[in-house]
Amino acid sequence: MTDEFDISRIDDVIHGRVRLGIMAVLSGVDSADFNTLKARLQATDGNLSVHLRKLEEAGFVAVTKRFEGRKPLTEASMTPVGRRAFVAYLDAMQGLVGKA
Amino acid sequence: MTDEFDISRIDDVIHGRVRLGIMAVLSGVDSADFNTLKARLQATDGNLSVHLRKLEEAGFVAVTKRFEGRKPLTEASMTPVGRRAFVAYLDAMQGLVGKA
């Protein structure tokens, strides 16, 4: 299996635990708001913001801010580039997890 | 799949890319020497040492040093505790990778 698993293929932008969680959640939905992500990942505001920003900078996630009435709403969604990177990441991990 | 994947189940000691690589290599062999690990993971001496030490401190890897003739030889092997932790890690990742 070690021939199939190559750590150089693991995208560190995605591999970080919180970022991996964000990508996993977003892979299954059109978009998710900040509070939903926070609850799902049991992350703090600051921690989630930092990791969303990093995914946004990589072009993997699009973040939009709008108002719903008086309440600001931050929504995140996976971009097509992000989806390709996520699929490549899962593929890189496949050889490892297939060992279980 | 997001119901099956829970980032709180990911062991950060194992999740780090180099440490994950060490565990993956050691999972398939009785033991591996330092230079083999270095080559397989394309790691520097310092980087590999740091991560081996962290796995050793967690009790996941046993490191022995001996001489082969005049040459010092450092060998690492996975402990039973490490094997259980690695299996639990793979299990935690299974729900994610099953999506691919």
N, CA and C atoms of all chains as a GROMACS GRO file, in nm:
protein
  600
    1MET      N    1   0.084  -0.118   0.000
    1MET     CA    2   0.000   0.000   0.000
    1MET      C    3   0.088   0.124   0.000
    2THR      N    4   0.208   0.107   0.057
    2THR     CA    5   0.294   0.225   0.067
    2THR      C    6   0.332   0.275  -0.072
    3ASP      N    7   0.325   0.188  -0.171
    3ASP     CA    8   0.351   0.236  -0.306
    3ASP      C    9   0.239   0.325  -0.359
    4GLU      N   10   0.118   0.301  -0.310
    4GLU     CA   11   0.004   0.378  -0.357
    4GLU      C   12  -0.008   0.510  -0.283
    5PHE      N   13   0.044   0.514  -0.161
    5PHE     CA   14   0.027   0.632  -0.078
    5PHE      C   15   0.152   0.718  -0.082
    6ASP      N   16   0.137   0.841  -0.128
    6ASP     CA   17   0.251   0.930  -0.148
    6ASP      C   18   0.217   1.064  -0.082
    7ILE      N   19   0.285   1.095   0.028
    7ILE     CA   20   0.247   1.216   0.102
    7ILE      C   21   0.265   1.343   0.022
    8SER      N   22   0.347   1.337  -0.083
    8SER     CA   23   0.365   1.459  -0.163
    8SER      C   24   0.238   1.492  -0.242
    9ARG      N   25   0.147   1.396  -0.252
    9ARG     CA   26   0.021   1.422  -0.324
    9ARG      C   27  -0.086   1.482  -0.232
   10ILE      N   28  -0.056   1.490  -0.104
   10ILE     CA   29  -0.155   1.545  -0.010
   10ILE      C   30  -0.148   1.698  -0.010
   11ASP      N   31  -0.257   1.760  -0.046
   11ASP     CA   32  -0.265   1.907  -0.050
   11ASP      C   33  -0.279   1.960   0.092
   12ASP      N   34  -0.176   2.029   0.139
   12ASP     CA   35  -0.177   2.077   0.277
   12ASP      C   36  -0.286   2.180   0.304
   13VAL      N   37  -0.328   2.249   0.200
   13VAL     CA   38  -0.435   2.348   0.220
   13VAL      C   39  -0.563   2.275   0.262
   14ILE      N   40  -0.585   2.158   0.205
   14ILE     CA   41  -0.706   2.082   0.238
   14ILE      C   42  -0.685   1.994   0.361
   15HIS      N   43  -0.561   1.946   0.381
   15HIS     CA   44  -0.535   1.844   0.483
   15HIS      C   45  -0.559   1.893   0.626
   16GLY      N   46  -0.537   2.022   0.653
   16GLY     CA   47  -0.560   2.074   0.788
   16GLY      C   48  -0.697   2.032   0.839
   17ARG      N   49  -0.705   1.990   0.964
   17ARG     CA   50  -0.825   1.924   1.014
   17ARG      C   51  -0.952   2.009   0.998
   18VAL      N   52  -0.945   2.135   1.036
   18VAL     CA   53  -1.065   2.219   1.024
   18VAL      C   54  -1.098   2.244   0.877
   19ARG      N   55  -0.994   2.268   0.795
   19ARG     CA   56  -1.020   2.292   0.652
   19ARG      C   57  -1.076   2.167   0.585
   20LEU      N   58  -1.026   2.052   0.626
   20LEU     CA   59  -1.081   1.927   0.573
   20LEU      C   60  -1.228   1.913   0.610
   21GLY      N   61  -1.260   1.953   0.732
   21GLY     CA   62  -1.400   1.949   0.776
   21GLY      C   63  -1.487   2.043   0.695
   22ILE      N   64  -1.437   2.164   0.669
   22ILE     CA   65  -1.512   2.261   0.588
   22ILE      C   66  -1.537   2.203   0.449
   23MET      N   67  -1.432   2.150   0.388
   23MET     CA   68  -1.446   2.094   0.253
   23MET      C   69  -1.543   1.977   0.252
   24ALA      N   70  -1.537   1.895   0.356
   24ALA     CA   71  -1.628   1.779   0.364
   24ALA      C   72  -1.773   1.825   0.373
   25VAL      N   73  -1.797   1.925   0.457
   25VAL     CA   74  -1.935   1.976   0.470
   25VAL      C   75  -1.979   2.037   0.337
   26LEU      N   76  -1.894   2.122   0.279
   26LEU     CA   77  -1.934   2.194   0.157
   26LEU      C   78  -1.947   2.101   0.037
   27SER      N   79  -1.879   1.988   0.041
   27SER     CA   80  -1.887   1.896  -0.072
   27SER      C   81  -2.028   1.840  -0.089
   28GLY      N   82  -2.106   1.844   0.018
   28GLY     CA   83  -2.238   1.782   0.013
   28GLY      C   84  -2.354   1.879   0.003
   29VAL      N   85  -2.324   2.008  -0.001
   29VAL     CA   86  -2.432   2.109  -0.002
   29VAL      C   87  -2.400   2.219  -0.103
   30ASP      N   88  -2.502   2.293  -0.146
   30ASP     CA   89  -2.478   2.407  -0.235
   30ASP      C   90  -2.399   2.515  -0.162
   31SER      N   91  -2.441   2.544  -0.041
   31SER     CA   92  -2.368   2.641   0.040
   31SER      C   93  -2.404   2.618   0.187
   32ALA      N   94  -2.320   2.671   0.274
   32ALA     CA   95  -2.346   2.660   0.418
   32ALA      C   96  -2.316   2.794   0.482
   33ASP      N   97  -2.398   2.834   0.579
   33ASP     CA   98  -2.368   2.963   0.644
   33ASP      C   99  -2.267   2.942   0.757
   34PHE      N  100  -2.212   3.053   0.800
   34PHE     CA  101  -2.104   3.052   0.899
   34PHE      C  102  -2.143   2.975   1.026
   35ASN      N  103  -2.262   3.001   1.075
   35ASN     CA  104  -2.303   2.937   1.201
   35ASN      C  105  -2.324   2.787   1.188
   36THR      N  106  -2.369   2.747   1.071
   36THR     CA  107  -2.384   2.603   1.047
   36THR      C  108  -2.247   2.535   1.048
   37LEU      N  109  -2.153   2.596   0.977
   37LEU     CA  110  -2.017   2.541   0.975
   37LEU      C  111  -1.957   2.537   1.115
   38LYS      N  112  -1.976   2.646   1.188
   38LYS     CA  113  -1.924   2.656   1.324
   38LYS      C  114  -1.976   2.541   1.411
   39ALA      N  115  -2.106   2.517   1.401
   39ALA     CA  116  -2.168   2.412   1.482
   39ALA      C  117  -2.120   2.274   1.438
   40ARG      N  118  -2.115   2.254   1.308
   40ARG     CA  119  -2.076   2.122   1.256
   40ARG      C  120  -1.931   2.088   1.292
   41LEU      N  121  -1.847   2.190   1.291
   41LEU     CA  122  -1.705   2.165   1.312
   41LEU      C  123  -1.662   2.195   1.456
   42GLN      N  124  -1.757   2.240   1.537
   42GLN     CA  125  -1.726   2.278   1.675
   42GLN      C  126  -1.604   2.370   1.680
   43ALA      N  127  -1.606   2.468   1.591
   43ALA     CA  128  -1.496   2.563   1.581
   43ALA      C  129  -1.536   2.697   1.643
   44THR      N  130  -1.437   2.774   1.684
   44THR     CA  131  -1.464   2.910   1.730
   44THR      C  132  -1.478   3.000   1.607
   45ASP      N  133  -1.534   3.120   1.628
   45ASP     CA  134  -1.545   3.218   1.520
   45ASP      C  135  -1.409   3.244   1.456
   46GLY      N  136  -1.310   3.271   1.542
   46GLY     CA  137  -1.179   3.309   1.490
   46GLY      C  138  -1.114   3.198   1.410
   47ASN      N  139  -1.122   3.079   1.466
   47ASN     CA  140  -1.062   2.962   1.401
   47ASN      C  141  -1.128   2.935   1.266
   48LEU      N  142  -1.259   2.938   1.263
   48LEU     CA  143  -1.331   2.911   1.138
   48LEU      C  144  -1.299   3.020   1.034
   49SER      N  145  -1.295   3.145   1.079
   49SER     CA  146  -1.264   3.256   0.987
   49SER      C  147  -1.127   3.239   0.922
   50VAL      N  148  -1.029   3.207   1.003
   50VAL     CA  149  -0.893   3.189   0.953
   50VAL      C  150  -0.888   3.081   0.845
   51HIS      N  151  -0.953   2.970   0.872
   51HIS     CA  152  -0.945   2.857   0.778
   51HIS      C  153  -1.031   2.879   0.654
   52LEU      N  154  -1.145   2.946   0.670
   52LEU     CA  155  -1.225   2.982   0.552
   52LEU      C  156  -1.145   3.076   0.462
   53ARG      N  157  -1.079   3.171   0.524
   53ARG     CA  158  -0.998   3.266   0.448
   53ARG      C  159  -0.890   3.194   0.368
   54LYS      N  160  -0.825   3.098   0.432
   54LYS     CA  161  -0.718   3.025   0.364
   54LYS      C  162  -0.774   2.946   0.244
   55LEU      N  163  -0.889   2.887   0.261
   55LEU     CA  164  -0.952   2.812   0.151
   55LEU      C  165  -0.998   2.909   0.041
   56GLU      N  166  -1.042   3.027   0.082
   56GLU     CA  167  -1.085   3.128  -0.014
   56GLU      C  168  -0.964   3.177  -0.095
   57GLU      N  169  -0.854   3.201  -0.026
   57GLU     CA  170  -0.732   3.248  -0.094
   57GLU      C  171  -0.680   3.145  -0.194
   58ALA      N  172  -0.703   3.018  -0.163
   58ALA     CA  173  -0.659   2.912  -0.255
   58ALA      C  174  -0.757   2.895  -0.371
   59GLY      N  175  -0.868   2.965  -0.363
   59GLY     CA  176  -0.968   2.956  -0.470
   59GLY      C  177  -1.058   2.833  -0.456
   60PHE      N  178  -1.053   2.768  -0.341
   60PHE     CA  179  -1.128   2.643  -0.322
   60PHE      C  180  -1.270   2.670  -0.271
   61VAL      N  181  -1.288   2.784  -0.207
   61VAL     CA  182  -1.418   2.816  -0.146
   61VAL      C  183  -1.452   2.961  -0.181
   62ALA      N  184  -1.578   2.985  -0.212
   62ALA     CA  185  -1.625   3.122  -0.233
   62ALA      C  186  -1.705   3.164  -0.110
   63VAL      N  187  -1.674   3.283  -0.058
   63VAL     CA  188  -1.745   3.333   0.060
   63VAL      C  189  -1.822   3.458   0.020
   64THR      N  190  -1.950   3.460   0.051
   64THR     CA  191  -2.031   3.579   0.022
   64THR      C  192  -2.092   3.628   0.153
   65LYS      N  193  -2.102   3.762   0.164
   65LYS     CA  194  -2.164   3.821   0.282
   65LYS      C  195  -2.285   3.901   0.237
   66ARG      N  196  -2.396   3.882   0.304
   66ARG     CA  197  -2.514   3.960   0.270
   66ARG      C  198  -2.594   3.981   0.398
   67PHE      N  199  -2.696   4.063   0.388
   67PHE     CA  200  -2.780   4.085   0.504
   67PHE      C  201  -2.912   4.012   0.486
   68GLU      N  202  -2.955   3.949   0.593
   68GLU     CA  203  -3.088   3.892   0.594
   68GLU      C  204  -3.163   3.975   0.697
   69GLY      N  205  -3.242   4.072   0.647
   69GLY     CA  206  -3.298   4.172   0.736
   69GLY      C  207  -3.183   4.253   0.793
   70ARG      N  208  -3.170   4.254   0.926
   70ARG     CA  209  -3.061   4.330   0.987
   70ARG      C  210  -2.941   4.242   1.018
   71LYS      N  211  -2.958   4.112   0.998
   71LYS     CA  212  -2.849   4.022   1.038
   71LYS      C  213  -2.754   3.992   0.923
   72PRO      N  214  -2.626   4.014   0.947
   72PRO     CA  215  -2.529   3.979   0.843
   72PRO      C  216  -2.519   3.827   0.832
   73LEU      N  217  -2.508   3.780   0.709
   73LEU     CA  218  -2.504   3.636   0.686
   73LEU      C  219  -2.384   3.606   0.597
   74THR      N  220  -2.298   3.520   0.646
   74THR     CA  221  -2.181   3.478   0.568
   74THR      C  222  -2.205   3.338   0.516
   75GLU      N  223  -2.193   3.323   0.387
   75GLU     CA  224  -2.216   3.191   0.329
   75GLU      C  225  -2.094   3.146   0.250
   76ALA      N  226  -2.067   3.018   0.261
   76ALA     CA  227  -1.951   2.961   0.191
   76ALA      C  228  -1.998   2.849   0.099
   77SER      N  229  -1.935   2.839  -0.015
   77SER     CA  230  -1.963   2.728  -0.106
   77SER      C  231  -1.834   2.683  -0.172
   78MET      N  232  -1.832   2.560  -0.216
   78MET     CA  233  -1.713   2.506  -0.281
   78MET      C  234  -1.712   2.551  -0.428
   79THR      N  235  -1.598   2.594  -0.472
   79THR     CA  236  -1.584   2.634  -0.613
   79THR      C  237  -1.552   2.510  -0.699
   80PRO      N  238  -1.566   2.520  -0.830
   80PRO     CA  239  -1.527   2.407  -0.916
   80PRO      C  240  -1.379   2.370  -0.897
   81VAL      N  241  -1.294   2.470  -0.881
   81VAL     CA  242  -1.152   2.443  -0.855
   81VAL      C  243  -1.136   2.367  -0.723
   82GLY      N  244  -1.211   2.409  -0.623
   82GLY     CA  245  -1.208   2.343  -0.493
   82GLY      C  246  -1.254   2.199  -0.502
   83ARG      N  247  -1.356   2.177  -0.583
   83ARG     CA  248  -1.408   2.041  -0.597
   83ARG      C  249  -1.304   1.950  -0.662
   84ARG      N  250  -1.238   2.001  -0.762
   84ARG     CA  251  -1.132   1.921  -0.827
   84ARG      C  252  -1.020   1.890  -0.728
   85ALA      N  253  -0.981   1.991  -0.650
   85ALA     CA  254  -0.873   1.971  -0.552
   85ALA      C  255  -0.916   1.872  -0.444
   86PHE      N  256  -1.042   1.879  -0.405
   86PHE     CA  257  -1.093   1.789  -0.301
   86PHE      C  258  -1.096   1.645  -0.353
   87VAL      N  259  -1.140   1.627  -0.475
   87VAL     CA  260  -1.142   1.493  -0.534
   87VAL      C  261  -1.000   1.437  -0.544
   88ALA      N  262  -0.905   1.524  -0.583
   88ALA     CA  263  -0.764   1.480  -0.592
   88ALA      C  264  -0.712   1.442  -0.453
   89TYR      N  265  -0.753   1.519  -0.352
   89TYR     CA  266  -0.712   1.490  -0.215
   89TYR      C  267  -0.766   1.352  -0.171
   90LEU      N  268  -0.896   1.332  -0.196
   90LEU     CA  269  -0.957   1.204  -0.158
   90LEU      C  270  -0.889   1.089  -0.231
   91ASP      N  271  -0.853   1.115  -0.355
   91ASP     CA  272  -0.784   1.013  -0.432
   91ASP      C  273  -0.647   0.981  -0.371
   92ALA      N  274  -0.577   1.084  -0.328
   92ALA     CA  275  -0.445   1.065  -0.265
   92ALA      C  276  -0.457   0.986  -0.136
   93MET      N  277  -0.568   1.005  -0.063
   93MET     CA  278  -0.587   0.936   0.064
   93MET      C  279  -0.640   0.795   0.046
   94GLN      N  280  -0.692   0.769  -0.071
   94GLN     CA  281  -0.759   0.641  -0.096
   94GLN      C  282  -0.666   0.521  -0.072
   95GLY      N  283  -0.544   0.532  -0.122
   95GLY     CA  284  -0.450   0.421  -0.108
   95GLY      C  285  -0.419   0.391   0.037
   96LEU      N  286  -0.421   0.496   0.120
   96LEU     CA  287  -0.395   0.479   0.263
   96LEU      C  288  -0.513   0.411   0.331
   97VAL      N  289  -0.629   0.467   0.308
   97VAL     CA  290  -0.747   0.421   0.381
   97VAL      C  291  -0.790   0.283   0.335
   98GLY      N  292  -0.758   0.251   0.211
   98GLY     CA  293  -0.790   0.117   0.161
   98GLY      C  294  -0.725   0.006   0.242
   99LYS      N  295  -0.623   0.043   0.320
   99LYS     CA  296  -0.551  -0.052   0.405
   99LYS      C  297  -0.631  -0.095   0.527
  100ALA      N  298  -0.728  -0.015   0.566
  100ALA     CA  299  -0.796  -0.036   0.696
  100ALA      C  300  -0.866  -0.172   0.702
  101MET      N  301  -2.256   1.171   0.384
  101MET     CA  302  -2.124   1.135   0.430
  101MET      C  303  -2.080   1.224   0.543
  102THR      N  304  -2.130   1.346   0.544
  102THR     CA  305  -2.087   1.440   0.649
  102THR      C  306  -2.129   1.390   0.787
  103ASP      N  307  -2.231   1.304   0.791
  103ASP     CA  308  -2.270   1.248   0.920
  103ASP      C  309  -2.167   1.145   0.968
  104GLU      N  310  -2.100   1.080   0.871
  104GLU     CA  311  -2.005   0.977   0.908
  104GLU      C  312  -1.868   1.036   0.941
  105PHE      N  313  -1.842   1.156   0.887
  105PHE     CA  314  -1.710   1.214   0.904
  105PHE      C  315  -1.713   1.320   1.014
  106ASP      N  316  -1.631   1.299   1.117
  106ASP     CA  317  -1.631   1.386   1.232
  106ASP      C  318  -1.486   1.425   1.261
  107ILE      N  319  -1.454   1.551   1.238
  107ILE     CA  320  -1.313   1.590   1.252
  107ILE      C  321  -1.259   1.572   1.393
  108SER      N  322  -1.349   1.566   1.492
  108SER     CA  323  -1.300   1.548   1.629
  108SER      C  324  -1.242   1.407   1.650
  109ARG      N  325  -1.272   1.316   1.556
  109ARG     CA  326  -1.219   1.180   1.567
  109ARG      C  327  -1.080   1.168   1.502
  110ILE      N  328  -1.034   1.275   1.436
  110ILE     CA  329  -0.904   1.269   1.369
  110ILE      C  330  -0.792   1.298   1.470
  111ASP      N  331  -0.706   1.203   1.488
  111ASP     CA  332  -0.594   1.218   1.582
  111ASP      C  333  -0.487   1.307   1.518
  112ASP      N  334  -0.469   1.426   1.576
  112ASP     CA  335  -0.374   1.521   1.517
  112ASP      C  336  -0.230   1.472   1.520
  113VAL      N  337  -0.198   1.385   1.615
  113VAL     CA  338  -0.061   1.332   1.620
  113VAL      C  339  -0.033   1.251   1.493
  114ILE      N  340  -0.133   1.180   1.446
  114ILE     CA  341  -0.116   1.099   1.325
  114ILE      C  342  -0.141   1.179   1.198
  115HIS      N  343  -0.232   1.276   1.206
  115HIS     CA  344  -0.279   1.344   1.085
  115HIS      C  345  -0.172   1.426   1.013
  116GLY      N  346  -0.076   1.480   1.086
  116GLY     CA  347   0.030   1.559   1.024
  116GLY      C  348   0.092   1.481   0.907
  117ARG      N  349   0.118   1.548   0.796
  117ARG     CA  350   0.150   1.479   0.672
  117ARG      C  351   0.272   1.387   0.684
  118VAL      N  352   0.378   1.437   0.743
  118VAL     CA  353   0.498   1.353   0.756
  118VAL      C  354   0.472   1.237   0.853
  119ARG      N  355   0.404   1.267   0.964
  119ARG     CA  356   0.375   1.161   1.061
  119ARG      C  357   0.283   1.056   1.001
  120LEU      N  358   0.188   1.101   0.922
  120LEU     CA  359   0.099   1.006   0.854
  120LEU      C  360   0.180   0.917   0.761
  121GLY      N  361   0.277   0.977   0.693
  121GLY     CA  362   0.363   0.900   0.605
  121GLY      C  363   0.445   0.798   0.681
  122ILE      N  364   0.499   0.838   0.796
  122ILE     CA  365   0.577   0.746   0.880
  122ILE      C  366   0.489   0.628   0.922
  123MET      N  367   0.370   0.659   0.969
  123MET     CA  368   0.279   0.554   1.016
  123MET      C  369   0.241   0.461   0.901
  124ALA      N  370   0.219   0.519   0.784
  124ALA     CA  371   0.181   0.438   0.668
  124ALA      C  372   0.294   0.342   0.631
  125VAL      N  373   0.417   0.393   0.631
  125VAL     CA  374   0.531   0.306   0.598
  125VAL      C  375   0.546   0.197   0.705
  126LEU      N  376   0.542   0.239   0.832
  126LEU     CA  377   0.565   0.142   0.941
  126LEU      C  378   0.451   0.039   0.954
  127SER      N  379   0.334   0.075   0.906
  127SER     CA  380   0.221  -0.019   0.918
  127SER      C  381   0.243  -0.145   0.835
  128GLY      N  382   0.332  -0.133   0.735
  128GLY     CA  383   0.351  -0.247   0.645
  128GLY      C  384   0.479  -0.324   0.666
  129VAL      N  385   0.558  -0.285   0.764
  129VAL     CA  386   0.688  -0.350   0.784
  129VAL      C  387   0.713  -0.373   0.934
  130ASP      N  388   0.804  -0.466   0.965
  130ASP     CA  389   0.839  -0.486   1.105
  130ASP      C  390   0.910  -0.364   1.161
  131SER      N  391   1.005  -0.313   1.082
  131SER     CA  392   1.074  -0.190   1.122
  131SER      C  393   1.137  -0.127   0.999
  132ALA      N  394   1.168   0.001   1.011
  132ALA     CA  395   1.234   0.072   0.900
  132ALA      C  396   1.346   0.157   0.957
  133ASP      N  397   1.457   0.162   0.888
  133ASP     CA  398   1.565   0.246   0.940
  133ASP      C  399   1.547   0.391   0.892
  134PHE      N  400   1.619   0.477   0.959
  134PHE     CA  401   1.604   0.621   0.939
  134PHE      C  402   1.620   0.660   0.792
  135ASN      N  403   1.720   0.606   0.728
  135ASN     CA  404   1.745   0.647   0.589
  135ASN      C  405   1.637   0.598   0.492
  136THR      N  406   1.582   0.483   0.522
  136THR     CA  407   1.471   0.434   0.439
  136THR      C  408   1.350   0.527   0.452
  137LEU      N  409   1.319   0.562   0.577
  137LEU     CA  410   1.207   0.654   0.599
  137LEU      C  411   1.232   0.788   0.530
  138LYS      N  412   1.355   0.836   0.544
  138LYS     CA  413   1.392   0.965   0.483
  138LYS      C  414   1.367   0.963   0.333
  139ALA      N  415   1.412   0.856   0.270
  139ALA     CA  416   1.398   0.845   0.125
  139ALA      C  417   1.251   0.831   0.085
  140ARG      N  418   1.180   0.748   0.158
  140ARG     CA  419   1.040   0.724   0.123
  140ARG      C  420   0.955   0.850   0.137
  141LEU      N  421   0.988   0.928   0.238
  141LEU     CA  422   0.905   1.046   0.267
  141LEU      C  423   0.966   1.174   0.212
  142GLN      N  424   1.080   1.162   0.148
  142GLN     CA  425   1.151   1.278   0.096
  142GLN      C  426   1.161   1.388   0.202
  143ALA      N  427   1.199   1.346   0.322
  143ALA     CA  428   1.209   1.438   0.436
  143ALA      C  429   1.355   1.469   0.465
  144THR      N  430   1.379   1.580   0.529
  144THR     CA  431   1.514   1.612   0.574
  144THR      C  432   1.538   1.538   0.706
  145ASP      N  433   1.666   1.528   0.745
  145ASP     CA  434   1.700   1.467   0.874
  145ASP      C  435   1.624   1.532   0.988
  146GLY      N  436   1.629   1.664   0.991
  146GLY     CA  437   1.569   1.737   1.103
  146GLY      C  438   1.419   1.717   1.110
  147ASN      N  439   1.356   1.728   0.994
  147ASN     CA  440   1.212   1.713   0.987
  147ASN      C  441   1.168   1.573   1.032
  148LEU      N  442   1.237   1.473   0.980
  148LEU     CA  443   1.203   1.335   1.015
  148LEU      C  444   1.225   1.310   1.164
  149SER      N  445   1.336   1.362   1.217
  149SER     CA  446   1.365   1.344   1.360
  149SER      C  447   1.255   1.402   1.447
  150VAL      N  448   1.213   1.522   1.414
  150VAL     CA  449   1.110   1.591   1.493
  150VAL      C  450   0.981   1.508   1.496
  151HIS      N  451   0.943   1.458   1.379
  151HIS     CA  452   0.815   1.388   1.372
  151HIS      C  453   0.824   1.247   1.431
  152LEU      N  454   0.939   1.183   1.415
  152LEU     CA  455   0.959   1.052   1.482
  152LEU      C  456   0.951   1.070   1.633
  153ARG      N  457   1.014   1.175   1.682
  153ARG     CA  458   1.013   1.202   1.825
  153ARG      C  459   0.870   1.221   1.876
  154LYS      N  460   0.791   1.295   1.800
  154LYS     CA  461   0.653   1.320   1.842
  154LYS      C  462   0.572   1.190   1.846
  155LEU      N  463   0.594   1.104   1.748
  155LEU     CA  464   0.524   0.975   1.747
  155LEU      C  465   0.573   0.885   1.860
  156GLU      N  466   0.703   0.897   1.891
  156GLU     CA  467   0.760   0.819   2.000
  156GLU      C  468   0.702   0.866   2.134
  157GLU      N  469   0.692   0.997   2.150
  157GLU     CA  470   0.638   1.053   2.275
  157GLU      C  471   0.492   1.012   2.295
  158ALA      N  472   0.420   0.995   2.184
  158ALA     CA  473   0.280   0.952   2.194
  158ALA      C  474   0.269   0.802   2.220
  159GLY      N  475   0.383   0.733   2.213
  159GLY     CA  476   0.382   0.589   2.234
  159GLY      C  477   0.342   0.510   2.110
  160PHE      N  478   0.337   0.577   1.995
  160PHE     CA  479   0.292   0.511   1.872
  160PHE      C  480   0.406   0.442   1.797
  161VAL      N  481   0.526   0.488   1.822
  161VAL     CA  482   0.643   0.436   1.750
  161VAL      C  483   0.755   0.410   1.850
  162ALA      N  484   0.825   0.300   1.834
  162ALA     CA  485   0.943   0.272   1.916
  162ALA      C  486   1.067   0.296   1.831
  163VAL      N  487   1.161   0.371   1.886
  163VAL     CA  488   1.283   0.402   1.813
  163VAL      C  489   1.401   0.339   1.886
  164THR      N  490   1.481   0.262   1.813
  164THR     CA  491   1.600   0.202   1.874
  164THR      C  492   1.724   0.246   1.797
  165LYS      N  493   1.830   0.268   1.868
  165LYS     CA  494   1.956   0.306   1.805
  165LYS      C  495   2.059   0.198   1.837
  166ARG      N  496   2.130   0.155   1.735
  166ARG     CA  497   2.235   0.057   1.758
  166ARG      C  498   2.346   0.081   1.655
  167PHE      N  499   2.454   0.011   1.671
  167PHE     CA  500   2.562   0.023   1.575
  167PHE      C  501   2.567  -0.098   1.485
  168GLU      N  502   2.588  -0.074   1.358
  168GLU     CA  503   2.612  -0.183   1.266
  168GLU      C  504   2.756  -0.161   1.220
  169GLY      N  505   2.848  -0.236   1.281
  169GLY     CA  506   2.988  -0.205   1.263
  169GLY      C  507   3.014  -0.068   1.326
  170ARG      N  508   3.063   0.024   1.246
  170ARG     CA  509   3.091   0.157   1.299
  170ARG      C  510   2.976   0.255   1.274
  171LYS      N  511   2.878   0.208   1.197
  171LYS     CA  512   2.771   0.300   1.157
  171LYS      C  513   2.653   0.295   1.253
  172PRO      N  514   2.614   0.412   1.306
  172PRO     CA  515   2.495   0.414   1.391
  172PRO      C  516   2.372   0.389   1.305
  173LEU      N  517   2.281   0.310   1.359
  173LEU     CA  518   2.161   0.276   1.283
  173LEU      C  519   2.040   0.306   1.372
  174THR      N  520   1.951   0.389   1.321
  174THR     CA  521   1.828   0.421   1.394
  174THR      C  522   1.712   0.348   1.328
  175GLU      N  523   1.642   0.270   1.407
  175GLU     CA  524   1.530   0.196   1.352
  175GLU      C  525   1.401   0.230   1.425
  176ALA      N  526   1.294   0.238   1.345
  176ALA     CA  527   1.164   0.271   1.402
  176ALA      C  528   1.066   0.160   1.370
  177SER      N  529   0.977   0.134   1.466
  177SER     CA  530   0.872   0.036   1.442
  177SER      C  531   0.744   0.084   1.509
  178MET      N  532   0.632   0.037   1.460
  178MET     CA  533   0.504   0.076   1.516
  178MET      C  534   0.476  -0.007   1.640
  179THR      N  535   0.431   0.056   1.746
  179THR     CA  536   0.395  -0.018   1.868
  179THR      C  537   0.251  -0.068   1.856
  180PRO      N  538   0.212  -0.161   1.941
  180PRO     CA  539   0.070  -0.204   1.941
  180PRO      C  540  -0.025  -0.086   1.965
  181VAL      N  541   0.013   0.003   2.055
  181VAL     CA  542  -0.071   0.123   2.080
  181VAL      C  543  -0.081   0.207   1.952
  182GLY      N  544   0.032   0.221   1.883
  182GLY     CA  545   0.032   0.296   1.759
  182GLY      C  546  -0.055   0.232   1.653
  183ARG      N  547  -0.052   0.100   1.649
  183ARG     CA  548  -0.134   0.030   1.549
  183ARG      C  549  -0.283   0.052   1.576
  184ARG      N  550  -0.320   0.048   1.702
  184ARG     CA  551  -0.461   0.072   1.736
  184ARG      C  552  -0.501   0.215   1.698
  185ALA      N  553  -0.412   0.311   1.728
  185ALA     CA  554  -0.442   0.451   1.696
  185ALA      C  555  -0.449   0.472   1.545
  186PHE      N  556  -0.364   0.403   1.473
  186PHE     CA  557  -0.362   0.417   1.327
  186PHE      C  558  -0.489   0.359   1.266
  187VAL      N  559  -0.531   0.245   1.316
  187VAL     CA  560  -0.656   0.184   1.268
  187VAL      C  561  -0.774   0.276   1.298
  188ALA      N  562  -0.774   0.336   1.417
  188ALA     CA  563  -0.882   0.429   1.454
  188ALA      C  564  -0.880   0.551   1.361
  189TYR      N  565  -0.760   0.597   1.328
  189TYR     CA  566  -0.747   0.711   1.236
  189TYR      C  567  -0.803   0.675   1.098
  190LEU      N  568  -0.764   0.561   1.047
  190LEU     CA  569  -0.812   0.518   0.915
  190LEU      C  570  -0.964   0.504   0.917
  191ASP      N  571  -1.014   0.455   1.028
  191ASP     CA  572  -1.158   0.440   1.041
  191ASP      C  573  -1.227   0.578   1.038
  192ALA      N  574  -1.166   0.675   1.105
  192ALA     CA  575  -1.222   0.811   1.106
  192ALA      C  576  -1.222   0.872   0.967
  193MET      N  577  -1.122   0.838   0.889
  193MET     CA  578  -1.111   0.895   0.754
  193MET      C  579  -1.196   0.818   0.652
  194GLN      N  580  -1.238   0.701   0.690
  194GLN     CA  581  -1.309   0.614   0.596
  194GLN      C  582  -1.438   0.679   0.542
  195GLY      N  583  -1.513   0.742   0.631
  195GLY     CA  584  -1.638   0.804   0.589
  195GLY      C  585  -1.616   0.914   0.487
  196LEU      N  586  -1.503   0.984   0.502
  196LEU     CA  587  -1.469   1.091   0.409
  196LEU      C  588  -1.430   1.036   0.273
  197VAL      N  589  -1.337   0.943   0.275
  197VAL     CA  590  -1.280   0.895   0.150
  197VAL      C  591  -1.381   0.809   0.073
  198GLY      N  592  -1.475   0.749   0.145
  198GLY     CA  593  -1.579   0.671   0.079
  198GLY      C  594  -1.660   0.753  -0.019
  199LYS      N  595  -1.652   0.886  -0.005
  199LYS     CA  596  -1.724   0.978  -0.093
  199LYS      C  597  -1.664   0.990  -0.232
  200ALA      N  598  -1.538   0.954  -0.244
  200ALA     CA  599  -1.466   0.985  -0.368
  200ALA      C  600  -1.529   0.915  -0.490
   0.00000   0.00000   0.00000
